[in-house]
Amino acid sequence: FSVQDTDKIGVVGVNGAGKSTLFKIITSSYTADTGDIYLAKGCKIGYLAQNSELESSNSILEEVLSAFSHLIKMEERIKELEKLISVEKNEERLSSFMKEYSNLCDNFSRNGGYEYNSRTRGILKGLGFKEEEFDLKTSSLSGGQKTRLAMAKLLTEEPDLLLLDEPTNHLDINAVEWLEDFLINYRKGVMIISHDRFFLDRITNRTLEIENCECRFYNGNYTNYIKQKEQDREIQQKHYELQQKEIA
């Protein structure tokens, strides 16, 4: 099967069908027994496992902001250049600093440098973290909180293909609604394993079913998939009955 960059795909199947295994094969955590995986050049994959327990000495805010280390370094250099420019007397060095400063500012702005901080805080709040909790150490969090934090970090990174395995497990109603809106507006590919049919109905436009070691795509959300699946079963039943008559 193929995944387009605007697909929102619900991955369904009974427990043990191989949904999580499929994600681990896509991310190369597991090696496929047969077949090949082809990724577009530069495609970045983000994977949230069911229990993503972060091990870190950072605070909640520091852990998520670490996804923007390149922007933080750029910001530090911009401030450093501002100081150098304000005191530099040599015209040649001043020109060099000004050129570097201009290029850095353009690059910083183009890569979201002026909004990454507020965006990070917005995502943390959306996933149920309060402002007064931002300084808590990651190591002191519960398993559910660590999974929410891992999701926040993943969403700020904006991968080209987002793989979410039961993302609503540790979220309250408000956080689930916030995540639904976030994913509906996410402009890149998403694959979601979930037993929450209402969650899938709101977000997905395609459904991938794993059954008896085979994958099959259905157009539409979970409700459309159920209708189509029922129609397919009726057709299969009629074929089976005709076959049995022929055998008899």
C-alpha positions as CSV (number, residue, x, y, z in Angstrom):
1,F,0.0,0.0,0.0
2,S,1.0,3.6,-0.3
3,V,0.6,6.7,1.9
4,Q,0.2,10.1,0.4
5,D,1.4,13.2,2.2
6,T,-2.2,14.4,2.9
7,D,-3.6,11.1,4.1
8,K,-5.2,10.7,7.5
9,I,-5.3,6.9,7.8
10,G,-7.0,4.9,10.6
11,V,-5.4,1.5,11.2
12,V,-7.8,-1.1,12.5
13,G,-7.9,-4.8,13.2
14,V,-8.4,-7.2,16.2
15,N,-5.9,-7.3,19.0
16,G,-2.8,-9.2,17.9
17,A,-3.5,-8.6,14.2
18,G,-0.1,-6.8,13.8
19,K,-1.0,-3.1,13.9
20,S,1.8,-2.0,16.2
21,T,4.2,-4.5,14.4
22,L,3.4,-2.7,11.1
23,F,4.4,0.7,12.6
24,K,7.6,-0.8,13.9
25,I,8.4,-2.2,10.5
26,I,7.8,1.2,8.9
27,T,10.2,2.8,11.4
28,S,12.8,0.1,11.0
29,S,12.5,-1.0,14.7
30,Y,11.6,-4.4,13.3
31,T,12.8,-6.0,10.1
32,A,10.2,-7.2,7.6
33,D,10.2,-10.9,6.8
34,T,9.4,-10.1,3.2
35,G,8.7,-7.0,1.1
36,D,10.2,-3.6,0.8
37,I,9.6,-0.1,2.2
38,Y,10.3,3.0,0.1
39,L,10.4,6.5,1.6
40,A,10.3,9.8,-0.3
41,K,13.7,11.6,-0.1
42,G,14.0,13.5,3.1
43,C,10.8,12.0,4.6
44,K,10.9,12.3,8.4
45,I,8.8,9.8,10.4
46,G,7.6,10.4,13.9
47,Y,6.4,7.5,16.0
48,L,4.5,7.5,19.2
49,A,4.3,4.0,20.8
50,Q,1.6,3.0,23.3
51,N,3.9,3.5,26.3
52,S,6.5,6.1,25.3
53,E,8.2,6.7,28.7
54,L,10.9,9.4,28.3
55,E,14.0,9.1,30.4
56,S,15.4,12.6,30.9
57,S,16.7,15.0,33.6
58,N,15.1,17.9,31.7
59,S,12.1,19.8,32.9
60,I,8.8,19.3,30.9
61,L,9.4,22.6,29.0
62,E,13.1,21.9,28.4
63,E,12.3,18.4,27.0
64,V,9.9,19.6,24.4
65,L,12.1,22.7,23.5
66,S,15.0,20.3,22.9
67,A,13.3,19.5,19.6
68,F,14.3,23.1,18.6
69,S,17.9,23.0,19.6
70,H,19.0,24.3,16.2
71,L,16.7,27.4,16.6
72,I,17.9,28.0,20.1
73,K,21.5,28.0,19.0
74,M,20.6,30.3,16.1
75,E,18.8,32.6,18.6
76,E,21.9,32.7,20.8
77,R,24.1,33.6,17.9
78,I,21.8,36.4,16.8
79,K,21.9,37.9,20.3
80,E,25.7,37.6,20.3
81,L,25.9,39.3,16.9
82,E,23.7,42.2,18.1
83,K,26.2,42.9,20.9
84,L,29.2,42.6,18.5
85,I,27.6,45.0,16.0
86,S,26.8,47.6,18.6
87,V,30.5,47.9,19.7
88,E,32.4,47.0,16.5
89,K,34.4,49.9,15.0
90,N,36.2,48.1,12.2
91,E,34.2,48.5,9.0
92,E,35.2,45.2,7.4
93,R,34.4,43.1,10.5
94,L,31.2,45.1,11.0
95,S,30.1,44.3,7.4
96,S,30.8,40.6,8.0
97,F,28.8,40.6,11.2
98,M,25.9,42.5,9.5
99,K,25.8,40.0,6.6
100,E,25.8,37.0,9.0
101,Y,23.2,38.7,11.1
102,S,20.9,39.3,8.2
103,N,21.2,35.7,6.9
104,L,20.6,34.2,10.3
105,C,17.5,36.4,10.9
106,D,16.0,35.3,7.6
107,N,16.7,31.7,8.3
108,F,15.4,32.0,11.9
109,S,12.2,33.5,10.7
110,R,11.7,31.1,7.8
111,N,12.0,28.1,10.2
112,G,9.5,29.4,12.8
113,G,12.0,30.9,15.2
114,Y,9.6,33.6,16.4
115,E,6.8,31.3,17.2
116,Y,8.4,28.0,18.4
117,N,8.3,29.0,22.1
118,S,4.6,30.0,22.2
119,R,3.7,27.0,19.9
120,T,5.4,24.6,22.3
121,R,3.5,26.0,25.3
122,G,0.3,25.8,23.4
123,I,0.8,22.1,22.6
124,L,1.7,21.3,26.2
125,K,-1.4,23.1,27.5
126,G,-3.6,21.4,24.8
127,L,-2.4,18.0,26.0
128,G,-3.3,18.7,29.6
129,F,-0.2,20.2,31.2
130,K,-0.6,23.3,33.3
131,E,1.7,26.3,33.1
132,E,2.8,25.7,36.7
133,E,3.9,22.1,35.8
134,F,6.3,23.2,33.1
135,D,9.3,23.2,35.5
136,L,8.6,19.7,36.8
137,K,11.4,17.2,36.1
138,T,10.6,14.6,33.5
139,S,11.9,11.9,35.8
140,S,9.2,12.7,38.4
141,L,6.3,12.2,36.0
142,S,3.9,9.2,35.9
143,G,3.9,6.8,32.9
144,G,0.8,8.5,31.4
145,Q,2.3,11.9,31.8
146,K,5.5,10.8,30.1
147,T,3.5,9.4,27.2
148,R,1.7,12.8,26.9
149,L,5.0,14.6,27.0
150,A,6.4,12.3,24.3
151,M,3.4,13.2,22.2
152,A,3.9,16.9,22.8
153,K,7.5,16.6,21.7
154,L,6.5,14.7,18.6
155,L,3.8,17.1,17.5
156,T,6.2,20.1,17.8
157,E,8.7,18.4,15.5
158,E,6.0,18.1,12.7
159,P,7.3,14.9,11.0
160,D,6.2,14.2,7.4
161,L,4.5,11.0,8.5
162,L,3.1,10.8,12.0
163,L,2.5,7.3,13.4
164,L,0.3,7.3,16.5
165,D,-0.4,4.1,18.5
166,E,-3.4,4.6,20.8
167,P,-2.8,8.3,21.3
168,T,-5.9,8.9,23.4
169,N,-5.1,6.4,26.1
170,H,-3.8,8.9,28.7
171,L,-5.8,12.0,27.6
172,D,-8.9,13.5,29.2
173,I,-11.9,14.7,27.1
174,N,-10.6,18.2,26.6
175,A,-7.1,16.9,25.5
176,V,-8.8,14.4,23.1
177,E,-10.8,17.2,21.5
178,W,-7.7,19.4,21.2
179,L,-5.8,16.5,19.6
180,E,-8.6,15.9,17.2
181,D,-8.5,19.5,16.0
182,F,-4.7,19.5,15.8
183,L,-4.7,16.4,13.6
184,I,-7.6,17.5,11.4
185,N,-5.5,20.7,10.6
186,Y,-2.1,18.8,10.3
187,R,-0.9,19.3,6.8
188,K,1.1,16.1,6.5
189,G,0.5,12.4,6.6
190,V,-0.9,10.7,9.7
191,M,-1.5,7.0,10.5
192,I,-3.5,6.2,13.7
193,I,-4.0,3.0,15.6
194,S,-7.1,3.5,17.8
195,H,-10.1,1.6,19.2
196,D,-11.9,4.9,19.6
197,R,-14.2,4.9,16.6
198,F,-15.5,8.5,17.3
199,F,-11.9,9.7,17.3
200,L,-11.1,8.0,14.0
201,D,-14.4,9.2,12.5
202,R,-13.5,12.8,13.1
203,I,-10.0,12.6,11.7
204,T,-9.5,9.9,9.1
205,N,-10.2,9.9,5.4
206,R,-8.9,6.4,4.7
207,T,-9.0,3.1,6.7
208,L,-6.4,0.4,6.6
209,E,-7.6,-3.0,7.9
210,I,-5.2,-5.7,8.9
211,E,-6.9,-9.1,8.9
212,N,-5.3,-12.6,8.5
213,C,-1.9,-11.1,7.8
214,E,-3.2,-9.0,4.9
215,C,-3.8,-5.3,4.5
216,R,-6.8,-3.8,2.8
217,F,-7.6,-0.1,2.2
218,Y,-11.1,1.4,2.4
219,N,-11.9,5.0,1.4
220,G,-13.5,7.1,4.1
221,N,-13.5,7.0,7.9
222,Y,-14.3,4.2,10.4
223,T,-18.1,4.3,9.9
224,N,-17.7,4.1,6.1
225,Y,-15.3,1.2,6.5
226,I,-17.8,-0.7,8.6
227,K,-20.5,-0.2,6.0
228,Q,-18.2,-1.3,3.1
229,K,-16.9,-4.3,5.2
230,E,-20.5,-5.5,5.7
231,Q,-21.3,-5.2,2.0
232,D,-18.1,-7.2,1.2
233,R,-19.1,-9.9,3.7
234,E,-22.5,-10.3,2.1
235,I,-20.9,-10.7,-1.3
236,Q,-18.5,-13.2,0.1
237,Q,-21.3,-15.1,1.7
238,K,-23.3,-15.3,-1.6
239,H,-20.2,-16.5,-3.4
240,Y,-19.7,-19.2,-0.8
241,E,-23.3,-20.3,-1.0
242,L,-23.1,-20.6,-4.8
243,Q,-19.9,-22.5,-4.5
244,Q,-21.5,-25.0,-2.0
245,K,-24.4,-25.5,-4.4
246,E,-22.0,-26.2,-7.2
247,I,-20.0,-28.7,-5.0
248,A,-23.3,-30.4,-3.9
